[in-house]
Amino acid sequence: MKKCVKIILQGNFPEGYLFNVIKKQAQALNVEGTGQAIEEGSIRIIICGNPTIIDQFMDFLHKIDPAVVQSIELEPFLKEKDYRGVFRIIE
């Protein structure tokens, strides 16, 4: 059974952070979903996958330097799209 989570990150993200850090980690863990900069200093991530892998992704987020990620909001998410097994960045 897949677990889906919506994550909102608030912080001071360097240029390319969504592609260079978040997307690479999602691909390394083989989760599916989307990442999107929703406003200055905010990133929305929706990930779906094996619950153990989702927990590993969330652990990764909590280990990011607090100077970069200042707050993390997590909430369960009902999968409404078919992500076709990949993690995409929405621009």
C-alpha positions as CSV (number, residue, x, y, z in Angstrom):
1,M,0.0,0.0,0.0
2,K,1.3,3.5,-0.9
3,K,1.4,6.4,1.5
4,C,1.0,9.9,0.2
5,V,2.1,13.1,2.1
6,K,1.9,16.8,1.3
7,I,4.9,18.7,2.6
8,I,5.3,22.5,2.8
9,L,8.9,23.7,3.3
10,Q,9.6,27.3,4.4
11,G,13.1,28.7,4.3
12,N,15.9,30.4,2.4
13,F,16.5,28.2,-0.6
14,P,19.5,28.7,-2.8
15,E,19.1,28.9,-6.6
16,G,18.3,25.4,-8.0
17,Y,17.5,23.9,-4.6
18,L,14.3,22.2,-5.7
19,F,16.1,20.5,-8.7
20,N,19.5,19.9,-7.1
21,V,18.5,18.6,-3.7
22,I,14.8,17.7,-3.4
23,K,14.4,16.1,-6.8
24,K,17.7,14.1,-6.5
25,Q,16.7,12.8,-3.1
26,A,13.2,11.8,-4.3
27,Q,14.7,10.0,-7.3
28,A,17.3,8.3,-5.2
29,L,14.5,6.9,-2.9
30,N,12.3,6.1,-5.9
31,V,9.2,8.1,-4.7
32,E,6.7,9.6,-7.1
33,G,5.0,13.0,-6.9
34,T,5.7,16.6,-7.5
35,G,7.7,19.5,-6.2
36,Q,6.8,23.2,-6.8
37,A,8.0,26.6,-5.6
38,I,4.7,28.1,-4.6
39,E,5.9,31.5,-3.5
40,E,9.2,33.1,-2.4
41,G,10.7,30.9,0.3
42,S,8.0,28.1,0.1
43,I,8.2,24.7,-1.6
44,R,5.3,22.3,-1.8
45,I,6.1,18.6,-2.2
46,I,3.6,15.8,-2.7
47,I,5.2,12.4,-2.5
48,C,3.7,8.9,-2.7
49,G,5.4,5.5,-2.2
50,N,6.2,2.8,0.2
51,P,5.6,4.0,3.8
52,T,9.1,3.1,4.8
53,I,10.6,5.1,1.9
54,I,8.3,8.1,2.6
55,D,9.6,8.1,6.2
56,Q,13.2,8.1,4.9
57,F,12.4,11.1,2.7
58,M,10.9,12.9,5.7
59,D,13.9,12.1,7.8
60,F,16.1,13.5,5.1
61,L,14.1,16.8,5.2
62,H,14.4,17.0,8.9
63,K,18.2,16.7,8.6
64,I,18.6,19.7,6.3
65,D,20.5,22.7,7.7
66,P,18.0,24.9,9.7
67,A,19.5,27.9,8.0
68,V,18.0,26.6,4.7
69,V,14.8,24.9,5.9
70,Q,13.2,26.8,8.7
71,S,9.9,25.0,9.0
72,I,8.3,21.8,7.7
73,E,4.5,21.1,7.6
74,L,3.4,17.6,6.9
75,E,-0.1,16.3,6.3
76,P,-1.6,13.1,4.8
77,F,-2.6,13.5,1.2
78,L,-5.1,11.5,-0.9
79,K,-3.6,10.6,-4.2
80,E,-5.7,12.3,-6.9
81,K,-3.3,12.0,-9.9
82,D,-1.4,9.2,-11.4
83,Y,2.3,10.3,-11.0
84,R,3.4,7.4,-13.2
85,G,6.2,6.4,-10.9
86,V,8.3,9.6,-11.2
87,F,9.0,12.7,-9.3
88,R,8.5,15.9,-11.3
89,I,9.2,19.6,-10.7
90,I,6.4,21.9,-11.7
91,E,7.5,25.4,-12.8
